């Protein structure tokens, strides 16, 4: 990751945008982990630093994916949930991430290298991690994920205990998302 590789760079980008009050940030679990922010052992500390530098009010979504690389590798190579390098982020940390009080009401976009059957397994895993926590409020029992296939076709999947639906995004949204994929944490519009 070369552009937006830390919170300070993202802050600098936001500060140079004329209509910065309209910008939000999408946190990517692989990008942030590979950049050296320890979301596995110190998620609260990372979120505190994000709040001080950028502001939690700007956090609008989370790209959820494991990493093929060890911590702080600065490479950004996505992996299937729980199948990262030496466990990388791992299932336990994803359970903490998707249930964290600051994050759990945000949409989560699954962005892993996979096939449709594999995505279904990952979605089921994330649902089980979400449902295993009894502290959630009833409206929080849905996990939003995005499935990106071959970097060209993007589906927005709304994962709910009762059903899974897929809605194709517009060509403009696909183009916009593709443009920001190389950024450590995507600066995006509020997509909720």
N, C-alpha and C positions, 0 to 999 in steps of 0.2 A: 504494500500500500504506500503510495507516494503522495497523494493529495488528501488532506484531512486525516493524517496519520495519528493525530492525538487531539484531545479536547481543545487545546489552545489554537491549533490550526483551524478547527471548525469554528471556533469563536471568531477568529480573524476573518474567515470567509463570511460569516453571518454579519459581522460589523461593516463589511464593505458592500452589502446589498442594500439598495435604496429602500425597498419594501421589506426589510428584514422582519418586521412584525408579522409577516405572512408566512415565514419559513418555520418549518419544524424539522426535527431530526429523527431518523430511523436508526436505531442501534442494531448493529449486526454482531451476533455472538462470536462468529469466527474472526471477523475483523478486529474486534475489540480484544479478544483473547490473544491473537497473533501479534497485536500491537503492544502487548505487555500489560494490559489491564487485567488483574487477576479476578475474574468473575467466578472462578471455581471456589477459591478460599476466602475472598473478601468482596463479595458482591455489594454489601452495604457501603464499604469504603469507596468502591468504584462509583456507585450511584451518588454518594456524597460529593466526590470530586466533580462528577458531571454536573451536579446541581450548582456548585460554586463557580464553575467555569462557563457553562452554557445555560443552565437553568432547566430543572425538570419539567417546567411548563412547556418547553420546546420538544420534549420527547413524545413522539406521536405513534411510534410503532417499533416492532422488534423483528429483524430477520433472524430466524432461528436455524442454526446449523452447527455441526461439530467442525473440528479442524483436522486436516491431514498432518499438521505440523505441531511441534512442541511449543509450549508457552513462549511468547515473546519472539517468535521466529521472523516476524515482519514479512510473511509471504502470502497470506490470505488464500488458502486452498480449502474449499468447503468439503465436508465429509458428512456421511449419514449420521443421524443422531445416535450417539453412544458408540460409534465405530471410528472415532478419531485416533490419531497417533498416540499409542500407549494409553488410550482412554481419554486423551486430551480433555475436553470439557466433560464428557460423560453424562450418563443418564441421571445420576443423583443430582448433579449441578443443574441439569435442565429442569428437574422437578422443583428445585429451589427458585430458579429463574422465572418459570411460568406461574408460580404461586406467590412470588414476592409482592407485598402490598403495593409497592410503587409501580410494578409492571403488569400485574395480573389483569387489569382492566384494558390494557392496550391490545391492539391486534398483533398477532404473531404470524409471520410469514415464513413458512417452511421453504428453504432455499438450498436444497441438497442435490447432489448428483444421484439420480435414481430413475427407476421406471415406475409406471403407474402402480403396479403391485407393491413395489417397495415403498412408494409414497403412502399407500393405504396402511401398511404396517407401521410406518413412522407416525402417521396421524393417530392410529389406534394407541400407540405407545404414549404419545403426548396426551391423549385423552385420559389414559389410565393414570398418568402422573398427575393430571389436573384433578381428576375425580377422586384420587386417593387422599386429597386434602379436605378435611371437613370444615375448615375455616372459611370456605368460599361462600359468598352470598349467591342466592339463586341466579341472578342475572350474570354472574361471572362464570357459569359452567360451560361457556362456549369458548373455543380456542380458534382464532382465525389463523389460517396458514396460506401461504402462496406456494404453488408448485410451479417451478420454472423448468421447462423441458427444452433442451438444446438451445438455450438462450434466445429463442425466437417466439415460442408459444408460452404465454403465461396464463394461468388460471388462478382465480381467487377462490379458495375453498373455505367455507365457513363450517368449522367442525363443531358439531353439537351432539350431545349424548344420544339424541334420537335419530339424527340423520347427517349425511354429508352431501353438500351441493357444490357444484362447480360453475362459476360464471366467468366466461372469457372477458378479459380486459380489452379496452379499445386499443387500436393500433397506436394512437398517440401516447397512451399510458405505457404500452410496451416499450415504445421508443424512449420515453422519458426514463423509465426504470433501467433500461439497458445502458443509457448514457451515464448513470450514476453508480453502476455496479462496481467500478474500480475504486470508488471512494470508501475509505475505512468505515465510515458511518454515513449513510445516505442522507443528504439534505433533501427533504421532500415536503410536499404539501400535506396538510392534514387529510388523511385518506379514510378516516373513520366515518 
